[in-house]
């Protein structure tokens, strides 16, 4: 019995000793993958190839082949593991976008992928600093700066989206007639942002939940804390309206 207890204890200790976390290994592989990518894209002999379907695919694969194994390995820091998996999945998305090279949607979709990729690098770097050799430091700094800008833009867009949802129009009885109706709203820009251009989409919905009309309002150069009078007119009779963000350009803090 004593021997059995000692044997089980030894097995337990051995299991604990063998348990491995891959946080540091992932970071080393990530850094190597980034450098491999940049070594390929910065090589002058690849200049004609880099901006092609093969080039976008190869550059992405240079990273992915170094880190894809970590999607099934254990991390001590769960947040790093989550960020690592998100980055791996984004690189896979990059491969999918690369396949569409030459299509009308490619440039827009690759730009979205680039923004998402840099944003996810920022998430990793916030948990554990990414370290690369001095020859590539400027490229890393540029990527992280881009990711920071993407994150800020996303926060600003969310702030603007939530603000737009609070806009409430009321019927102007004096201007309205039996057949045509005017709606107005006096709105203060409380976003803390200066908005160069803003487009609002206003869906007019009947009592059956059907959208029977959509109005669009455009606003230029809306300063912080500035009040604007917004208005639209319609011949439709509706039960409710839904105001949402249609488009915007250039938000400044």
RAMOWO-V288021 format. One record per pair of residues at least 6 apart in sequence whose ideal C-beta (glycine too) atoms are under 6 Angstrom apart, sorted by the first residue. I is the first residue (numbers start at 1). J is the second residue. D is the distance in whole Angstrom. If there is no record, write none. Layout:
[[I | J | D] [I | J | D]]
//
This chain:
[[21 | 74 | 6] [21 | 75 | 6] [21 | 76 | 4] [22 | 70 | 6] [22 | 73 | 4] [22 | 75 | 6] [23 | 75 | 5] [23 | 76 | 5] [23 | 77 | 6] [23 | 80 | 6] [26 | 70 | 5] [26 | 84 | 5] [27 | 128 | 6] [29 | 66 | 5] [29 | 67 | 5] [30 | 67 | 6] [31 | 131 | 6] [31 | 132 | 5] [32 | 66 | 5] [33 | 63 | 4] [33 | 66 | 3] [33 | 67 | 6] [35 | 132 | 6] [35 | 136 | 6] [36 | 62 | 4] [37 | 59 | 5] [37 | 62 | 4] [37 | 63 | 5] [38 | 136 | 5] [38 | 139 | 5] [40 | 59 | 6] [40 | 62 | 6] [41 | 50 | 5] [41 | 59 | 5] [49 | 55 | 5] [53 | 101 | 4] [56 | 98 | 4] [57 | 98 | 4] [60 | 91 | 6] [60 | 94 | 4] [60 | 95 | 5] [63 | 91 | 6] [64 | 91 | 4] [67 | 88 | 6] [68 | 88 | 6] [70 | 84 | 6] [71 | 85 | 6] [71 | 88 | 5] [75 | 81 | 4] [79 | 127 | 6] [80 | 127 | 5] [83 | 123 | 4] [83 | 124 | 5] [86 | 120 | 5] [87 | 120 | 5] [90 | 116 | 5] [90 | 117 | 5] [90 | 120 | 5] [93 | 113 | 6] [94 | 113 | 5] [97 | 109 | 5] [97 | 110 | 5] [97 | 113 | 5] [100 | 106 | 5] [115 | 150 | 5] [118 | 143 | 5] [118 | 146 | 4] [118 | 147 | 3] [118 | 150 | 6] [119 | 147 | 5] [119 | 150 | 5] [119 | 151 | 6] [121 | 143 | 6] [121 | 147 | 5] [122 | 147 | 4] [122 | 148 | 6] [132 | 140 | 5] [156 | 193 | 6] [156 | 251 | 4] [159 | 191 | 5] [160 | 191 | 6] [161 | 245 | 5] [163 | 191 | 5] [164 | 243 | 6] [164 | 245 | 5] [167 | 185 | 6] [167 | 187 | 5] [167 | 243 | 5] [169 | 183 | 4] [169 | 185 | 5] [171 | 183 | 6] [172 | 182 | 4] [172 | 184 | 5] [175 | 182 | 4] [176 | 182 | 5] [180 | 235 | 5] [181 | 234 | 6] [182 | 233 | 5] [183 | 232 | 6] [184 | 231 | 4] [185 | 230 | 5] [186 | 227 | 6] [186 | 229 | 5] [187 | 228 | 6] [187 | 230 | 6] [188 | 227 | 5] [189 | 222 | 5] [189 | 224 | 6] [189 | 226 | 5] [193 | 251 | 5] [194 | 223 | 6] [194 | 224 | 6] [194 | 252 | 4] [195 | 222 | 4] [195 | 251 | 6] [196 | 249 | 5] [196 | 250 | 4] [197 | 220 | 6] [197 | 249 | 4] [198 | 219 | 4] [198 | 248 | 5] [199 | 218 | 5] [199 | 246 | 4] [199 | 247 | 4] [200 | 217 | 4] [200 | 246 | 6] [201 | 216 | 6] [201 | 244 | 5] [201 | 246 | 4] [202 | 215 | 4] [202 | 241 | 6] [202 | 243 | 5] [203 | 211 | 5] [203 | 214 | 5] [203 | 242 | 4] [204 | 212 | 6] [204 | 213 | 4] [204 | 236 | 6] [204 | 238 | 4] [204 | 241 | 5] [205 | 211 | 5] [205 | 238 | 6] [205 | 240 | 5] [206 | 212 | 5] [206 | 238 | 6] [206 | 239 | 6] [207 | 239 | 4] [212 | 236 | 5] [213 | 234 | 5] [213 | 236 | 4] [215 | 232 | 4] [217 | 230 | 6]]
//
